[in-house]
Amino acid sequence: MSKLRFLDLFAGCGGLSLGLEAAGLELLTSVEKSSMAAETHFKNFHRSDDPNKWEDHRNKDIAGQAKERCIVAGVEDVLNDDTTMSWLAGQGVDVLVGGPPCQGFSMAGRRDSADRRNQLPEHFLEFIKKLQPKAVVVENVVGINRRFVESERRQEDPDFRVRMATDFEELCNQIASIEIKTPDRGKVGYDVQPLELDAAHYGVPQHRPRMFIVAFMEDAAGLETGGGPRPLWRSRDFFDKRQESPAERFVPRLAPRPSHSEAVSAWEALCDFEAGTYKSQGKKPSKRKYEEEFSRYAWEMRNDKGRWQKVLDSHEHRRHHPDTEKRFHLYRRLADLRIPSSVFALAAMRRKGGARVHAVEKFLRVEGRDLCEEDVRGLAREIALLPTRKHSQRVLDPAKPSPTVVTIPDDFVHPYEDRVMTVRELARLQSFPDWFEFRGKMTTGGTQRKTEVPRYTQVGNAVPPLLSKAIGVKLRALLS
């Protein structure tokens, strides 16, 4: 059987593409509007070390870029380019995949239903109708499954009209309602399975719950359509033997790790970085020795596809103000004492002086039950000198999978050092192999965050490749 070809929309730096290729699918081309993210995708999938190649590529038209597997344009521009759409249709797209920008959906954002980004999933429907893929995979955050709440002003405005077509349930229904005309079978539809998957269940050292929509054209996978989308299926159902997952009838088990206790920890992901193995000029160690000294996961990331990585990309440490480093040090002390770091925000809410110190002391007496009174007073004085209103900063627990990696690097404090994580460390938590190189700025700020997609953002927005690979393996199995 020839390889299944896939088209990756909103491709970002290539997390979905990388996992599907590892599962044996073939990337036809990708579509990514950000030049920074697209350059990363181009570098890793075109695999050219010539710096002039990228500039030459950017100067080509959409059709020319498509043939080199990386379109630097918006999805609406591709839809309106007849030459490119004709080429895609002629090549044959077996699987259409992609993750629309999540800012409009995410519970961490403002969830504005008027946000243009909330209309982008509608373009999926147009691509499905025009390219008629055998399978469709849509990825986004869990927040897509929460209905939008209109503001009072908009509810009272009789002229305000917003079609909430990107609500998760509605998007499932719209995909299920698509009918494709075929010469031999007449009209056929799509069978739709909504999924809520946690990347930690598939070998990724990170708890990252995400919503997926997986749809198959009727008969393409031997499925019977009709009756609308199937019930939501969650990856945690694997671990509850009392339940029979609906996915047994549609998307067979994606080969998760046997139990939660065997999830890959943050330490397993980062352990060889801390040991300075990349600074060593010695010869490549044996797999067994590396796994004994560090972890199997570290070996797999460093030696993916037998490409032993000798130099770390995107591992530059960020510089911090001395007071910030002191606060990070206190974060780690509090983490060892199991005291919430929110005490710093409490300090920021009080005026400087005795009132602030007393408020912190009161907090520590409740949360730090094992602290003696002298320690309470001393720690309170240190915290009172370093207040911050940031609520999201936390020390990464090395014994557990990481919380969800996001686009802002300040959220995680390194478990052993007074600094935030590097791009490469977060990429390890996302299951990007070490040979995968990132392009563009490290980070950005201010109004530029609306238009630029630097390396930290590329990593935070990506689908973990190991999760994507698990989905790809089952796509191949069903479509064969």
Buried (B, 14 or more C-beta within 10 A) or exposed (E): EEEBBBBBBBBBBBBBBBBBBBBBBBBBBBBBBBBBBBBBBBBBBBEBEEEEBBEEBBEBEBBBBBBBBBBBBBBBBBBEBEEBBEBBEEBBBBBBBBBBBBBBBBEBBEBBBEBEBBBBBBBBBBBBEBBBBBBBBBBBBBBBBBEBEBEEEBEEEEEEEBEBBBBBBBBBBBBBEBEBEEEEEEEBBBBBBBBBBBBBBBBBBBBBBBBBBBBBBBBBBEBEBEEEBBEBBBBBBBBEEEEEBBBEEBBEEBEBBEEBEEBBBBBBBBBBBBEEBBEEEEEEBEEEEBBEBBBBBBBBBBBBEEEBBEEBBBBEEBEBEEEBBBBBBBBBBBBEBEBBBBBBBBBBEBEEEEEBBEBBBEBBEEBBEEBEEEEBBEBBEBBBBBBBEBEEBBBBBBEBBBBBBBBBBBBBBBBEBBBBBBBBBBBBBBBBBBBBBBBBEBBBEEEEBEEBBBBBBBBBBBBBBBBBBBBBBBBBEBBE
